[in-house]
Amino acid sequence: MPTYVVTASKNALSPEAKQALARVITATHCEDSNIPFYLCQVVFQDVEPTQQFLNAEPVTVDQIWVRGDVRAGRSEEQKTRIIERIVREGSQVTGVSESKFWVYICDIPRMAEYGRILGPPGSEPEFIANLPADVRARFNIS
């Protein structure tokens, strides 16, 4: 399912802002894709300000990049809705200007999760039903 990686300068986002942004990203993707929230992963990468460059210069502290790796098969309209909502609501919950929110949705043709190959978008019920009992118990999947 989707994995979103949020990259920002170290200390640019408080733990509370990260939690709020993770909720925005998860809700946005899952509601638009009609999948359970437990299938969406959000990872934060904090980098030293001197390790992140734009225009060959260190970036300002409040620049945010979001890269979403999702299974191929979503429409351009769906990806546009997801991007626009993450920018809008992400800006609201973090206080970072929309102009400093960069969001990328990258189509991945094949991937594996929980040790199993995923099918196309829409095949989640079958995928979930076939997960081993120990995996379902570990993640409270019903």
C-alpha positions as a Markdown table, in Angstrom:
| # | Residue | x | y | z |
|---|---|---|---|---|
| 1 | Met | 0.0 | 0.0 | 0.0 |
| 2 | Pro | 1.2 | 3.6 | 0.0 |
| 3 | Thr | 4.4 | 4.8 | 1.7 |
| 4 | Tyr | 4.9 | 8.5 | 2.1 |
| 5 | Val | 8.3 | 9.9 | 3.1 |
| 6 | Val | 8.3 | 13.4 | 4.5 |
| 7 | Thr | 11.7 | 15.1 | 4.3 |
| 8 | Ala | 12.4 | 18.3 | 6.3 |
| 9 | Ser | 15.2 | 20.0 | 8.1 |
| 10 | Lys | 15.9 | 18.7 | 11.5 |
| 11 | Asn | 13.7 | 20.4 | 14.1 |
| 12 | Ala | 11.5 | 22.0 | 11.4 |
| 13 | Leu | 8.5 | 20.0 | 12.6 |
| 14 | Ser | 7.6 | 19.3 | 16.2 |
| 15 | Pro | 6.5 | 15.8 | 17.2 |
| 16 | Glu | 2.9 | 17.2 | 17.3 |
| 17 | Ala | 3.2 | 18.6 | 13.8 |
| 18 | Lys | 4.6 | 15.3 | 12.5 |
| 19 | Gln | 1.6 | 13.4 | 14.1 |
| 20 | Ala | -0.8 | 15.9 | 12.6 |
| 21 | Leu | 0.8 | 15.7 | 9.1 |
| 22 | Ala | 0.9 | 11.9 | 9.3 |
| 23 | Arg | -2.9 | 12.0 | 10.0 |
| 24 | Val | -3.5 | 14.4 | 7.1 |
| 25 | Ile | -1.5 | 12.2 | 4.7 |
| 26 | Thr | -3.1 | 8.9 | 5.9 |
| 27 | Ala | -6.6 | 10.3 | 5.8 |
| 28 | Thr | -6.1 | 11.9 | 2.4 |
| 29 | His | -4.8 | 8.8 | 0.7 |
| 30 | Cys | -7.0 | 6.3 | 2.4 |
| 31 | Glu | -10.3 | 8.2 | 2.0 |
| 32 | Asp | -9.6 | 8.9 | -1.7 |
| 33 | Ser | -8.4 | 5.4 | -2.4 |
| 34 | Asn | -11.1 | 3.7 | -0.2 |
| 35 | Ile | -8.6 | 1.6 | 1.8 |
| 36 | Pro | -8.2 | 1.1 | 5.6 |
| 37 | Phe | -5.9 | 3.5 | 7.4 |
| 38 | Tyr | -3.6 | 0.7 | 8.7 |
| 39 | Leu | -2.4 | 0.2 | 5.1 |
| 40 | Cys | -0.8 | 3.6 | 4.8 |
| 41 | Gln | 2.7 | 4.3 | 6.1 |
| 42 | Val | 4.3 | 7.7 | 6.7 |
| 43 | Val | 8.0 | 8.0 | 7.4 |
| 44 | Phe | 9.7 | 11.2 | 8.5 |
| 45 | Gln | 13.3 | 12.0 | 7.5 |
| 46 | Asp | 14.9 | 14.8 | 9.4 |
| 47 | Val | 18.1 | 16.1 | 7.7 |
| 48 | Glu | 20.6 | 18.6 | 8.8 |
| 49 | Pro | 20.0 | 22.0 | 7.1 |
| 50 | Thr | 23.5 | 21.7 | 5.5 |
| 51 | Gln | 22.5 | 18.4 | 3.9 |
| 52 | Gln | 19.5 | 19.6 | 1.8 |
| 53 | Phe | 19.9 | 21.9 | -1.1 |
| 54 | Leu | 17.7 | 23.8 | -3.6 |
| 55 | Asn | 19.2 | 26.0 | -6.3 |
| 56 | Ala | 22.6 | 24.8 | -5.0 |
| 57 | Glu | 21.9 | 26.5 | -1.7 |
| 58 | Pro | 20.9 | 25.1 | 1.7 |
| 59 | Val | 17.2 | 25.1 | 2.0 |
| 60 | Thr | 15.2 | 27.2 | 4.5 |
| 61 | Val | 14.2 | 25.4 | 7.7 |
| 62 | Asp | 10.6 | 25.2 | 6.7 |
| 63 | Gln | 10.8 | 23.6 | 3.3 |
| 64 | Ile | 8.8 | 20.3 | 3.3 |
| 65 | Trp | 9.1 | 17.5 | 0.6 |
| 66 | Val | 6.6 | 14.6 | 0.6 |
| 67 | Arg | 7.1 | 11.7 | -1.7 |
| 68 | Gly | 4.4 | 9.1 | -2.0 |
| 69 | Asp | 5.2 | 5.7 | -3.5 |
| 70 | Val | 1.8 | 4.2 | -4.5 |
| 71 | Arg | 0.7 | 1.3 | -6.7 |
| 72 | Ala | 0.3 | 2.3 | -10.4 |
| 73 | Gly | -3.3 | 2.4 | -11.6 |
| 74 | Arg | -4.7 | 5.6 | -10.0 |
| 75 | Ser | -6.2 | 8.2 | -12.3 |
| 76 | Glu | -4.5 | 11.6 | -12.8 |
| 77 | Glu | -7.5 | 13.2 | -11.2 |
| 78 | Gln | -7.2 | 11.1 | -8.1 |
| 79 | Lys | -3.5 | 11.8 | -7.8 |
| 80 | Thr | -4.2 | 15.5 | -8.3 |
| 81 | Arg | -6.8 | 15.5 | -5.5 |
| 82 | Ile | -4.4 | 13.7 | -3.1 |
| 83 | Ile | -1.6 | 16.2 | -3.9 |
| 84 | Glu | -3.7 | 19.2 | -3.5 |
| 85 | Arg | -5.2 | 18.1 | -0.2 |
| 86 | Ile | -1.8 | 17.2 | 1.3 |
| 87 | Val | -0.5 | 20.6 | 0.3 |
| 88 | Arg | -3.5 | 22.5 | 1.6 |
| 89 | Glu | -4.1 | 20.5 | 4.9 |
| 90 | Gly | -0.4 | 19.9 | 5.5 |
| 91 | Ser | 0.2 | 23.6 | 5.4 |
| 92 | Gln | -2.7 | 24.2 | 7.8 |
| 93 | Val | -1.5 | 21.6 | 10.4 |
| 94 | Thr | 2.2 | 22.5 | 10.3 |
| 95 | Gly | 2.0 | 26.3 | 9.7 |
| 96 | Val | 4.4 | 25.9 | 6.7 |
| 97 | Ser | 3.3 | 28.0 | 3.7 |
| 98 | Glu | 1.8 | 26.0 | 0.8 |
| 99 | Ser | 4.5 | 27.4 | -1.4 |
| 100 | Lys | 7.1 | 25.5 | 0.7 |
| 101 | Phe | 5.2 | 22.2 | 0.4 |
| 102 | Trp | 6.4 | 20.0 | -2.5 |
| 103 | Val | 4.5 | 16.8 | -3.0 |
| 104 | Tyr | 5.3 | 14.0 | -5.4 |
| 105 | Ile | 3.2 | 10.9 | -6.2 |
| 106 | Cys | 5.2 | 8.1 | -7.8 |
| 107 | Asp | 3.6 | 5.1 | -9.4 |
| 108 | Ile | 5.2 | 1.8 | -8.5 |
| 109 | Pro | 4.1 | -1.1 | -10.8 |
| 110 | Arg | 4.8 | -3.9 | -8.3 |
| 111 | Met | 5.6 | -4.2 | -4.6 |
| 112 | Ala | 5.4 | -6.5 | -1.6 |
| 113 | Glu | 4.0 | -5.9 | 1.8 |
| 114 | Tyr | 3.7 | -8.2 | 4.8 |
| 115 | Gly | 5.9 | -10.6 | 2.7 |
| 116 | Arg | 3.3 | -10.8 | -0.1 |
| 117 | Ile | 3.0 | -9.3 | -3.6 |
| 118 | Leu | 0.2 | -6.8 | -3.9 |
| 119 | Gly | -2.4 | -6.8 | -6.7 |
| 120 | Pro | -3.7 | -3.8 | -8.5 |
| 121 | Pro | -5.6 | -1.0 | -6.7 |
| 122 | Gly | -9.0 | -2.3 | -5.6 |
| 123 | Ser | -7.7 | -5.8 | -4.6 |
| 124 | Glu | -7.1 | -4.9 | -1.0 |
| 125 | Pro | -10.0 | -7.0 | 0.5 |
| 126 | Glu | -8.6 | -10.2 | -1.1 |
| 127 | Phe | -5.0 | -9.2 | -0.1 |
| 128 | Ile | -6.1 | -8.6 | 3.5 |
| 129 | Ala | -8.2 | -11.7 | 3.7 |
| 130 | Asn | -5.1 | -13.8 | 2.7 |
| 131 | Leu | -2.7 | -12.4 | 5.3 |
| 132 | Pro | -1.4 | -14.9 | 7.8 |
| 133 | Ala | -3.2 | -14.9 | 11.2 |
| 134 | Asp | 0.0 | -13.7 | 13.0 |
| 135 | Val | 0.2 | -10.6 | 10.8 |
| 136 | Arg | -3.4 | -9.8 | 11.2 |
| 137 | Ala | -3.1 | -10.1 | 15.0 |
| 138 | Arg | 0.1 | -8.0 | 15.1 |
| 139 | Phe | -1.6 | -5.1 | 13.3 |
| 140 | Asn | -5.2 | -5.6 | 14.7 |
| 141 | Ile | -6.5 | -6.3 | 11.2 |
| 142 | Ser | -10.0 | -7.7 | 11.1 |
